[in-house]
Amino acid sequence: MDNLDDRLQNIALNANEPQNNDGDKWGMPLKELYRLAMTFYKDKSGKAVHFSYEDNLKLVAFTQQASHGPLDLQNASPLGVLDVIGRDRRMAWQQLAKISKPQAMEGFVDLLDRLCPLFKPYVEAIKKDREEKHRLAIENEQKEREQQKIEEQRSEEQRKAEEQKNREEVQKRQLQDALNQQTFHQFKAYAEKQFPGNPEQQAVLIRQLQTEHYHQYMQQLQLVESVDRRSIDGEPLSQSIDGASQTQIVSEEQQCDSDQDEYPVVSPATMWTRPDIEAFKQEVSAGKGDGVIRVGHGDTVTVRVPTHGNGSSLFWEFATDSYDVGFGVFFEWGKPMTTEVSVHISESDDEDGLDDEDELHSSDDLESGPHQRDHTPPSVGRSRPLITSIIPVYRRNSESEVYVGSHNYPGEGVYLLKFDNSYSLWRSKTLYYRVYYTR
């Protein structure tokens, strides 16, 4: 026992040296390290690690000092005569003298580390595990914050998208209302012609025409924006622009060029399509319309429709069998000599009395785009009346839909409805058409 007493005194002397009791030991708080040491000692002692009797006395003495402080013999419970282990433990505890509880904790940790080489790796493993958990917790917290930020941004984007959608809906309704006001009388006159005495069918047809007119108008706006962007970027303009949309744009451009004192500005025409092509061809074939014309290959048919004194606008409808046909509308200024509608058939090189200067379109123009014409007022001595292009000639898919259009009279004159088949070298086309005026 003398050897044991000497060793405990040395431990007590070392423990009485100044210590940083409030700091960390091995990178963690002392109390936390002491708890780990206690857990390791209880779990491993007698199992994975075997301590000697004297080592156990020293370790137990440190735990008693860390829990209760220095031994108080006056208040200590008496020991039995045969309690040798209790007397040895009390002696080891007493030899620690008055070292503090933190010093006792540190002494326990140091002694356990010296006695068992496995203890420090055990602590390091727990420390790394906790650091990894802490790191993962921080990463998860950051991910949650980022996810929350993304959700907030997404919610903000959805809110802005909803607001933009609402604004677009309001603008769409306003634009539709404005377009409907402009075209209501024309569409109403057309619907009355199609369904006389049937207000319900007339209302349905007017709504269909207004909806299609709105979609065509939006296509025109998109086309104008595309043309403007390509012009700014210096790119060549596409030659495959939709015929109806191109018609409106070119007509509007030509109106600006033809603003002159002698003749008023010509408003653009309105065009749309409808799907009941078979019923339309049957009506025209049955004599409920103007008639059926055979447009030979390489030929151009011009339907001359004079303005009527009792009318204010012109309507036209046409369709073909099996194949498309070129179509355009022009206006010949001057007082009509007759109110009768006439049909003229000519080859492409002999365009109904138009010389090279007044030629409306060549066969190549049907494929490549509109041909701009100078609408300068006729000079003195000019032998021919001025002809203004309202809708340039473009190929129309009239074999699948009925093409319908209208135009307000710009004044007195004759409408020239051109049905151009000059681009076809072998195929003739069967044309079904109908024209009428409205007040």
VMD Tcl script that draws the C-alpha trace (Angstrom):
set ca {
  {0.00 0.00 0.00}
  {3.01 2.32 0.50}
  {3.63 2.22 -3.27}
  {0.00 3.21 -3.91}
  {0.21 6.10 -1.48}
  {3.27 7.52 -3.19}
  {1.66 7.41 -6.62}
  {-1.54 9.11 -5.39}
  {0.52 11.86 -3.74}
  {2.32 12.49 -7.04}
  {-1.00 12.73 -8.84}
  {-2.27 15.15 -6.23}
  {0.82 17.31 -6.55}
  {0.48 17.38 -10.34}
  {-3.20 18.19 -10.05}
  {-2.47 21.08 -7.68}
  {-0.46 22.84 -10.35}
  {-2.25 25.81 -12.01}
  {-4.71 24.57 -14.66}
  {-6.92 26.28 -17.23}
  {-10.03 24.79 -15.70}
  {-12.44 26.92 -17.72}
  {-10.81 26.15 -21.09}
  {-11.03 23.25 -23.49}
  {-9.05 20.05 -23.40}
  {-8.42 18.12 -26.58}
  {-10.61 20.60 -28.44}
  {-13.76 20.16 -26.35}
  {-15.08 21.44 -22.98}
  {-13.55 19.71 -19.93}
  {-16.89 18.64 -18.51}
  {-17.89 17.10 -21.82}
  {-14.52 15.31 -22.04}
  {-14.89 14.05 -18.44}
  {-18.37 12.65 -19.23}
  {-16.94 10.82 -22.22}
  {-14.12 9.45 -20.04}
  {-16.61 8.23 -17.44}
  {-18.69 6.55 -20.14}
  {-15.62 4.90 -21.64}
  {-14.43 3.71 -18.20}
  {-17.81 2.19 -17.27}
  {-18.32 0.53 -20.64}
  {-14.80 -0.82 -21.22}
  {-13.50 -1.62 -17.73}
  {-13.33 -5.35 -17.24}
  {-14.37 -5.97 -20.87}
  {-12.17 -4.44 -23.55}
  {-9.77 -2.90 -21.00}
  {-8.53 -4.39 -17.74}
  {-7.18 -2.08 -15.03}
  {-5.14 -3.12 -12.03}
  {-6.50 -2.83 -8.52}
  {-4.36 0.24 -7.77}
  {-5.35 1.94 -11.07}
  {-9.02 1.43 -10.29}
  {-8.48 2.97 -6.81}
  {-6.92 6.07 -8.36}
  {-9.63 6.43 -11.02}
  {-12.40 6.02 -8.44}
  {-10.68 8.58 -6.15}
  {-10.71 11.14 -8.98}
  {-14.42 10.52 -9.65}
  {-15.22 10.97 -5.91}
  {-13.24 14.21 -5.79}
  {-14.92 15.47 -9.04}
  {-18.38 14.67 -7.68}
  {-18.11 15.61 -3.97}
  {-14.93 17.60 -3.59}
  {-12.23 16.86 -0.93}
  {-12.94 14.05 1.56}
  {-14.55 15.19 4.84}
  {-13.67 12.49 7.41}
  {-15.92 13.95 10.10}
  {-19.02 13.54 7.98}
  {-17.94 10.33 6.26}
  {-19.87 7.19 7.10}
  {-17.97 4.64 9.22}
  {-16.40 1.68 7.47}
  {-16.74 -1.92 8.52}
  {-13.87 -3.80 10.11}
  {-13.56 -6.10 7.12}
  {-14.20 -3.42 4.43}
  {-10.68 -3.41 3.01}
  {-11.68 -2.07 -0.41}
  {-13.65 0.77 1.13}
  {-10.71 1.71 3.34}
  {-8.32 1.67 0.35}
  {-10.65 3.86 -1.73}
  {-11.07 6.33 1.11}
  {-7.30 6.51 1.57}
  {-6.80 7.16 -2.17}
  {-9.47 9.87 -2.10}
  {-7.94 11.45 1.01}
  {-4.52 11.65 -0.67}
  {-5.96 13.93 -3.39}
  {-6.14 16.59 -0.67}
  {-7.96 19.77 -1.64}
  {-7.68 19.77 -5.46}
  {-10.71 21.34 -7.18}
  {-13.43 19.44 -9.01}
  {-12.20 20.58 -12.45}
  {-8.67 19.47 -11.49}
  {-10.04 16.11 -10.44}
  {-11.86 15.79 -13.78}
  {-8.69 16.59 -15.67}
  {-6.69 14.20 -13.49}
  {-9.16 11.41 -14.27}
  {-8.90 12.10 -18.01}
  {-5.10 12.23 -17.98}
  {-4.79 9.07 -15.92}
  {-7.25 7.21 -18.15}
  {-5.31 8.36 -21.20}
  {-2.03 7.07 -19.72}
  {-3.55 3.77 -18.69}
  {-5.54 3.09 -21.88}
  {-4.16 4.10 -25.35}
  {-7.62 3.43 -26.85}
  {-9.26 6.27 -24.96}
  {-7.92 9.21 -26.96}
  {-8.80 7.69 -30.40}
  {-12.25 7.02 -28.95}
  {-12.59 10.70 -28.04}
  {-11.24 11.81 -31.44}
  {-13.77 9.60 -33.24}
  {-16.64 11.06 -31.22}
  {-15.30 14.56 -31.81}
  {-15.09 14.02 -35.58}
  {-18.54 12.50 -35.63}
  {-19.95 15.53 -33.82}
  {-18.07 17.91 -36.08}
  {-19.45 16.07 -39.11}
  {-22.97 16.23 -37.71}
  {-22.50 19.91 -36.98}
  {-21.21 20.48 -40.49}
  {-24.16 18.59 -41.98}
  {-26.53 20.54 -39.77}
  {-25.05 23.81 -41.03}
  {-25.24 22.60 -44.63}
  {-28.84 21.51 -44.16}
  {-29.66 24.85 -42.62}
  {-28.02 26.63 -45.55}
  {-29.89 24.40 -47.99}
  {-33.15 25.13 -46.21}
  {-32.46 28.85 -46.37}
  {-31.55 28.58 -50.06}
  {-34.63 26.49 -50.74}
  {-36.75 28.98 -48.86}
  {-35.17 31.78 -50.87}
  {-35.84 29.89 -54.11}
  {-39.45 29.31 -53.08}
  {-39.83 32.97 -52.23}
  {-38.35 33.95 -55.60}
  {-40.60 31.43 -57.31}
  {-43.61 32.79 -55.48}
  {-42.60 36.31 -56.47}
  {-42.16 35.23 -60.09}
  {-45.54 33.52 -60.03}
  {-47.10 36.62 -58.55}
  {-45.51 38.80 -61.23}
  {-46.54 36.28 -63.90}
  {-50.12 36.39 -62.62}
  {-50.07 40.18 -62.66}
  {-48.62 40.17 -66.18}
  {-51.22 37.65 -67.28}
  {-53.99 39.79 -65.81}
  {-52.63 42.87 -67.56}
  {-52.44 40.97 -70.83}
  {-56.00 39.75 -70.39}
  {-57.18 43.32 -69.78}
  {-55.24 44.56 -72.82}
  {-56.59 41.66 -74.86}
  {-60.18 42.52 -73.93}
  {-59.61 46.19 -74.66}
  {-58.05 45.37 -78.02}
  {-60.85 42.94 -78.89}
  {-63.45 45.55 -77.98}
  {-61.74 48.13 -80.18}
  {-61.44 45.72 -83.13}
  {-65.04 44.57 -82.70}
  {-66.26 48.15 -82.83}
  {-64.35 48.72 -86.07}
  {-65.59 45.60 -87.84}
  {-69.03 45.11 -86.32}
  {-71.03 46.72 -89.12}
  {-69.12 44.85 -91.84}
  {-69.47 41.51 -90.09}
  {-73.12 42.22 -89.30}
  {-73.85 42.92 -92.95}
  {-72.04 39.73 -93.95}
  {-73.92 37.67 -91.32}
  {-77.28 39.08 -92.46}
  {-76.41 38.02 -95.99}
  {-75.49 34.50 -94.86}
  {-78.39 33.95 -92.44}
  {-81.23 36.31 -93.35}
  {-83.92 36.51 -90.69}
  {-81.95 34.40 -88.19}
  {-80.49 36.71 -85.48}
  {-79.10 33.81 -83.41}
  {-77.05 32.35 -86.28}
  {-75.99 35.87 -87.24}
  {-74.69 36.50 -83.69}
  {-72.75 33.22 -83.69}
  {-71.16 34.00 -87.06}
  {-70.27 37.56 -85.96}
  {-68.52 36.22 -82.86}
  {-66.59 33.69 -84.96}
  {-65.52 36.37 -87.41}
  {-64.49 38.72 -84.60}
  {-62.41 36.00 -82.94}
  {-60.65 35.08 -86.17}
  {-60.07 38.72 -87.00}
  {-58.43 39.22 -83.59}
  {-56.08 36.26 -84.14}
  {-55.14 37.55 -87.58}
  {-54.47 40.99 -86.11}
  {-52.15 39.48 -83.46}
  {-50.32 37.50 -86.16}
  {-49.82 40.74 -88.06}
  {-48.35 42.42 -84.98}
  {-45.95 39.52 -84.46}
  {-44.99 39.65 -88.13}
  {-44.32 43.40 -87.94}
  {-42.13 42.91 -84.85}
  {-40.22 40.12 -86.59}
  {-39.69 42.24 -89.71}
  {-38.53 45.20 -87.59}
  {-36.06 43.05 -85.66}
  {-34.61 41.57 -88.83}
  {-34.34 45.00 -90.41}
  {-32.44 46.28 -87.37}
  {-30.14 43.25 -87.34}
  {-29.47 43.60 -91.06}
  {-30.94 40.20 -91.92}
  {-32.83 39.51 -95.18}
  {-36.59 39.41 -94.73}
  {-38.27 36.02 -95.07}
  {-40.07 35.34 -98.30}
  {-42.49 32.84 -96.73}
  {-44.71 35.26 -94.83}
  {-48.35 34.32 -94.53}
  {-50.37 35.74 -97.39}
  {-53.24 37.27 -95.43}
  {-50.95 38.88 -92.85}
  {-48.58 40.17 -95.53}
  {-51.54 41.59 -97.39}
  {-52.57 43.79 -94.49}
  {-49.04 45.05 -93.83}
  {-48.26 45.85 -97.44}
  {-51.62 47.55 -97.84}
  {-50.96 49.76 -94.84}
  {-47.50 50.66 -96.16}
  {-48.97 51.52 -99.52}
  {-51.61 53.72 -97.91}
  {-48.85 55.97 -96.55}
  {-47.24 56.21 -99.99}
  {-50.52 57.00 -101.73}
  {-51.50 59.91 -99.49}
  {-52.19 62.55 -102.09}
  {-54.48 65.50 -102.74}
  {-56.40 64.04 -105.68}
  {-57.29 60.67 -104.17}
  {-58.22 59.87 -100.54}
  {-56.25 57.47 -98.37}
  {-57.35 53.87 -98.98}
  {-58.14 51.92 -95.81}
  {-56.82 48.36 -95.53}
  {-59.04 45.44 -96.41}
  {-60.23 42.80 -93.97}
  {-59.78 39.10 -94.81}
  {-60.67 35.91 -93.00}
  {-61.46 32.27 -93.77}
  {-64.17 29.80 -92.88}
  {-64.17 25.99 -93.13}
  {-67.54 25.24 -94.84}
  {-65.95 24.96 -98.27}
  {-68.09 22.11 -99.62}
  {-71.37 23.82 -98.70}
  {-70.13 27.04 -100.28}
  {-69.17 25.35 -103.55}
  {-72.53 23.59 -103.69}
  {-74.39 26.89 -103.22}
  {-72.38 28.62 -105.94}
  {-72.74 25.64 -108.28}
  {-76.51 25.67 -107.68}
  {-76.69 29.26 -108.87}
  {-76.78 30.88 -105.40}
  {-73.92 33.22 -106.21}
  {-71.95 34.68 -109.05}
  {-70.64 31.50 -110.54}
  {-67.92 29.02 -111.39}
  {-64.91 29.88 -113.58}
  {-62.23 27.71 -115.10}
  {-58.86 29.43 -114.64}
  {-56.52 27.93 -117.20}
  {-52.85 27.19 -116.56}
  {-50.80 30.33 -117.06}
  {-53.93 32.53 -117.09}
  {-55.19 35.35 -114.87}
  {-58.91 35.99 -114.31}
  {-59.91 39.54 -113.38}
  {-63.38 40.07 -111.93}
  {-64.30 43.74 -112.35}
  {-66.79 44.90 -109.71}
  {-67.91 48.55 -110.03}
  {-68.81 50.49 -106.91}
  {-72.56 50.83 -106.43}
  {-74.32 54.06 -105.65}
  {-76.37 52.39 -102.92}
  {-73.40 50.58 -101.36}
  {-70.61 51.48 -98.97}
  {-68.43 48.36 -98.96}
  {-67.64 45.30 -101.05}
  {-67.64 41.65 -99.91}
  {-66.09 38.72 -101.73}
  {-65.87 34.95 -101.18}
  {-64.01 32.32 -103.18}
  {-62.72 28.76 -103.10}
  {-61.13 26.30 -105.53}
  {-61.01 22.58 -106.23}
  {-57.87 20.60 -105.31}
  {-55.27 23.35 -105.79}
  {-54.46 26.85 -104.59}
  {-54.72 30.07 -106.61}
  {-53.17 33.51 -106.42}
  {-55.50 36.29 -105.26}
  {-55.25 40.05 -104.94}
  {-57.52 43.10 -104.92}
  {-56.91 46.41 -106.72}
  {-58.96 49.57 -107.15}
  {-59.30 51.46 -110.42}
  {-60.18 55.10 -109.76}
  {-62.83 56.80 -111.85}
  {-66.57 56.90 -112.30}
  {-67.79 53.46 -113.45}
  {-69.42 53.33 -116.83}
  {-71.67 50.45 -115.70}
  {-72.78 48.70 -112.51}
  {-72.46 45.25 -114.07}
  {-69.84 42.76 -112.84}
  {-67.64 41.48 -115.67}
  {-64.99 38.77 -115.96}
  {-61.82 39.09 -118.05}
  {-59.40 36.26 -118.76}
  {-55.87 36.99 -119.90}
  {-52.47 35.38 -120.02}
  {-49.82 36.61 -117.61}
  {-47.97 38.49 -120.35}
  {-51.11 40.35 -121.39}
  {-52.49 41.59 -118.07}
  {-55.94 42.97 -118.88}
  {-54.84 46.12 -120.61}
  {-51.96 46.93 -118.22}
  {-48.67 47.85 -119.88}
  {-45.22 47.16 -118.38}
  {-45.35 50.35 -116.30}
  {-48.71 49.43 -114.70}
  {-48.13 45.67 -114.41}
  {-49.33 44.54 -110.98}
  {-47.33 41.35 -110.46}
  {-45.27 38.96 -112.52}
  {-45.41 35.23 -112.05}
  {-42.20 35.40 -110.00}
  {-43.81 37.92 -107.62}
  {-46.34 35.31 -106.58}
  {-43.55 33.27 -105.09}
  {-41.17 35.94 -103.81}
  {-43.37 38.66 -102.30}
  {-45.21 41.89 -103.06}
  {-44.11 44.28 -105.74}
  {-44.09 47.92 -104.55}
  {-45.71 50.33 -106.98}
  {-45.51 54.07 -107.19}
  {-48.95 55.61 -106.55}
  {-48.11 59.04 -107.84}
  {-51.25 60.83 -109.15}
  {-51.70 60.48 -112.91}
  {-49.98 63.16 -114.89}
  {-51.69 65.30 -117.49}
  {-52.38 63.34 -120.60}
  {-52.22 59.94 -118.92}
  {-54.39 57.56 -120.93}
  {-55.07 55.04 -118.18}
  {-56.83 55.50 -114.83}
  {-54.84 55.17 -111.62}
  {-54.90 51.69 -110.06}
  {-54.18 51.30 -106.34}
  {-53.12 48.00 -104.81}
  {-55.34 47.07 -101.85}
  {-54.25 43.43 -101.43}
  {-51.20 42.27 -103.43}
  {-51.48 38.95 -105.24}
  {-50.45 35.98 -103.12}
  {-51.17 32.29 -103.40}
  {-54.04 31.24 -101.13}
  {-54.90 27.76 -99.87}
  {-58.39 28.16 -101.24}
  {-58.72 24.40 -101.85}
  {-59.11 23.83 -98.07}
  {-60.97 26.95 -96.86}
  {-63.34 29.60 -98.10}
  {-61.53 32.95 -98.31}
  {-63.73 35.88 -97.38}
  {-62.96 39.59 -97.32}
  {-64.41 43.06 -97.34}
  {-63.34 46.60 -98.08}
  {-64.95 49.97 -97.56}
  {-65.41 51.99 -100.72}
  {-62.59 54.57 -100.99}
  {-64.58 56.42 -103.61}
  {-66.00 55.81 -107.07}
  {-64.25 53.25 -109.20}
  {-63.97 49.58 -110.09}
  {-62.61 46.80 -107.90}
  {-60.30 44.39 -109.71}
  {-60.33 40.93 -108.10}
  {-57.34 39.10 -109.54}
  {-57.29 35.28 -109.58}
  {-53.79 34.47 -110.80}
  {-52.80 31.03 -112.09}
  {-49.83 32.27 -114.11}
  {-47.36 30.37 -111.92}
  {-48.92 27.01 -112.88}
  {-47.57 25.56 -116.10}
  {-49.82 22.48 -116.29}
  {-52.78 22.71 -113.92}
  {-56.02 24.56 -114.51}
  {-58.09 25.60 -111.48}
  {-61.85 25.55 -110.91}
  {-62.82 28.79 -109.12}
  {-66.03 29.33 -107.12}
  {-66.66 32.97 -106.27}
  {-69.31 35.35 -105.02}
  {-69.26 39.18 -104.72}
  {-71.83 41.65 -103.37}
  {-72.02 45.10 -101.85}
  {-73.54 46.28 -98.57}
  {-74.83 49.64 -97.43}
}
mol new
graphics top color blue
foreach p $ca { graphics top sphere $p radius 0.5 }
foreach p [lrange $ca 0 end-1] q [lrange $ca 1 end] { graphics top cylinder $p $q radius 0.2 }
display resetview
